[in-house]
Amino acid sequence: MEQETRWSRLRRSEAAHGYLLVGPPALYAILLLAAPLGTIAVYSFLTDGYLEIIREFTLANYHEAWTNELYRTVMLRSLGVAMAVTAVTVVLAFPVAYFVSFHVAPERKSLWLFLITIPFWTSYLIRVFLWKVILGFNGVINSGLLGLGIIDEPLTFILYNVNAVVITLAHAYAPFAILPIFVALEKIDRALLEAGQDLGESKLMTFWRVTLPLAMPGVIASVLIVFIPTIGDYVTPQLVGGPEGRMVANLIQLQYLKLDNYPLGSAIAVSAMSIVTVVSLIFLFLNRRFLRGPK
């Protein structure tokens, strides 16, 4: 009787309702995310055979992934490109979010946010192809510079290299960076800014001491939202990167589909995910330290 009473009390509790709401998404995530990731992790410790996977435990795949100069170079390039794209995107996104939050009338903010999300209307693949046309040998930039007489021959360093990858990815992920920063700026109490200026601070110092610290959660969110998918992007390096702009996702695709080396491809994938996890945790740790302030 007592157990039945506890069970009925649990069913009526907020925790039970919370578990009911979280349960289906959690099961969905386990089936479609955790299971494939677990399979990749298991494959990374197996041995590659000729057109088959030998079920023998080995660390040779990770040794190859971390000691082979080619693989190490591609991983470092991917990390560098992801950091460059994140820095460019967030630095350019902050002024846009700040302008919309502080200088646009409240009744027009929805329109501005609507305009910011317009790139989402077209396919990501189409946007990459458009940048390929813009940056191409006979593209919009080269044709315009040639027509103005600024250059004598088309520029070759803006396509099929790391520069093209950074430009294309920065444009593709710009809305993802703008929106979290905008939300963080919208939550700032304007009275705090007025109080800072009433105490004699300039607008620049008020921004530095009040606005920027309060907006840091949005900035960190933007950094993570841009950095995590960028380091694993496959389409952009494939289309506009060329041999010099290939990233770790292209390397994984090569191992899986061309060389049929699932264990090594899985080891490279797990290594890349580990790097992303470590960098993300560092950003979160720095954000917590920043929000706590000095002791």
DARA-V490355 format. One record per residue. RES is the residue in one small letter. SS is DSSP state (H for helix, E for strand, - for the rest). PHI is phi in whole degrees, 0 to 359 (NA if undefined). Layout:
((RES | SS | PHI) (RES | SS | PHI))
This chain:
((m | - | NA) (e | H | 294) (q | H | 295) (e | H | 296) (t | H | 294) (r | H | 296) (w | H | 294) (s | H | 294) (r | H | 293) (l | H | 294) (r | H | 295) (r | H | 273) (s | - | 283) (e | H | 293) (a | H | 299) (a | H | 295) (h | H | 297) (g | H | 295) (y | H | 296) (l | H | 294) (l | H | 286) (v | H | 278) (g | H | 305) (p | H | 300) (p | H | 298) (a | H | 295) (l | H | 296) (y | H | 298) (a | H | 295) (i | H | 296) (l | H | 289) (l | H | 261) (l | H | 241) (a | H | 294) (a | H | 296) (p | H | 297) (l | H | 297) (g | H | 296) (t | H | 296) (i | H | 297) (a | H | 298) (v | H | 293) (y | H | 302) (s | - | 294) (f | - | 257) (l | - | 262) (t | E | 255) (d | E | 276) (g | E | 241) (y | - | 285) (l | - | 60) (e | E | 203) (i | E | 251) (i | E | 273) (r | - | 277) (e | - | 235) (f | - | 294) (t | - | 203) (l | - | 254) (a | H | 296) (n | H | 296) (y | H | 290) (h | H | 298) (e | H | 293) (a | H | 295) (w | H | 262) (t | H | 254) (n | - | 294) (e | H | 297) (l | H | 296) (y | H | 295) (r | H | 295) (t | H | 295) (v | H | 294) (m | H | 297) (l | H | 295) (r | H | 296) (s | H | 298) (l | H | 296) (g | H | 295) (v | H | 296) (a | H | 298) (m | H | 293) (a | H | 295) (v | H | 297) (t | H | 297) (a | H | 297) (v | H | 297) (t | H | 295) (v | H | 291) (v | H | 297) (l | H | 281) (a | H | 283) (f | H | 299) (p | H | 300) (v | H | 295) (a | H | 297) (y | H | 296) (f | H | 297) (v | H | 296) (s | H | 285) (f | H | 255) (h | H | 238) (v | - | 257) (a | - | 300) (p | H | 306) (e | H | 287) (r | H | 253) (k | H | 295) (s | H | 299) (l | H | 296) (w | H | 295) (l | H | 296) (f | H | 298) (l | H | 293) (i | H | 295) (t | H | 274) (i | H | 304) (p | H | 304) (f | H | 290) (w | H | 290) (t | - | 256) (s | - | 296) (y | H | 302) (l | H | 296) (i | H | 295) (r | H | 296) (v | H | 294) (f | H | 297) (l | H | 296) (w | H | 293) (k | H | 296) (v | H | 290) (i | H | 295) (l | H | 269) (g | - | 293) (f | - | 302) (n | - | 249) (g | - | 280) (v | H | 296) (i | H | 294) (n | H | 296) (s | H | 296) (g | H | 293) (l | H | 293) (l | H | 293) (g | H | 295) (l | H | 277) (g | - | 78) (i | - | 285) (i | - | 235) (d | - | 262) (e | - | 216) (p | - | 300) (l | - | 285) (t | - | 251) (f | - | 268) (i | - | 257) (l | - | 219) (y | - | 60) (n | - | 200) (v | H | 296) (n | H | 302) (a | H | 295) (v | H | 295) (v | H | 296) (i | H | 298) (t | H | 294) (l | H | 291) (a | H | 298) (h | H | 291) (a | H | 294) (y | - | 259) (a | H | 302) (p | H | 299) (f | H | 296) (a | H | 276) (i | H | 290) (l | H | 296) (p | H | 297) (i | H | 294) (f | H | 299) (v | H | 298) (a | H | 295) (l | H | 292) (e | H | 293) (k | - | 280) (i | - | 286) (d | - | 288) (r | H | 296) (a | H | 295) (l | H | 295) (l | H | 292) (e | H | 295) (a | H | 295) (g | H | 297) (q | H | 288) (d | H | 294) (l | - | 275) (g | - | 102) (e | - | 283) (s | - | 284) (k | H | 297) (l | H | 295) (m | H | 291) (t | H | 296) (f | H | 297) (w | H | 290) (r | H | 266) (v | H | 242) (t | H | 295) (l | H | 297) (p | H | 300) (l | H | 289) (a | H | 270) (m | H | 300) (p | H | 303) (g | H | 292) (v | H | 295) (i | H | 297) (a | H | 299) (s | H | 296) (v | H | 301) (l | H | 291) (i | H | 296) (v | H | 275) (f | H | 293) (i | H | 297) (p | H | 285) (t | H | 293) (i | H | 295) (g | - | 253) (d | - | 292) (y | - | 246) (v | H | 292) (t | H | 298) (p | H | 299) (q | H | 292) (l | H | 267) (v | H | 241) (g | H | 278) (g | - | 69) (p | H | 300) (e | H | 278) (g | H | 247) (r | - | 292) (m | - | 239) (v | H | 296) (a | H | 296) (n | H | 294) (l | H | 292) (i | H | 295) (q | H | 299) (l | H | 298) (q | H | 292) (y | H | 282) (l | H | 263) (k | H | 259) (l | - | 265) (d | - | 55) (n | - | 249) (y | H | 296) (p | H | 299) (l | H | 292) (g | H | 299) (s | H | 292) (a | H | 296) (i | H | 295) (a | H | 296) (v | H | 295) (s | H | 297) (a | H | 296) (m | H | 296) (s | H | 294) (i | H | 298) (v | H | 299) (t | H | 298) (v | H | 297) (v | H | 297) (s | H | 296) (l | H | 295) (i | H | 296) (f | H | 298) (l | H | 295) (f | H | 295) (l | H | 296) (n | H | 294) (r | H | 294) (r | H | 296) (f | H | 293) (l | H | 290) (r | H | 289) (g | - | 77) (p | - | 291) (k | - | 280))
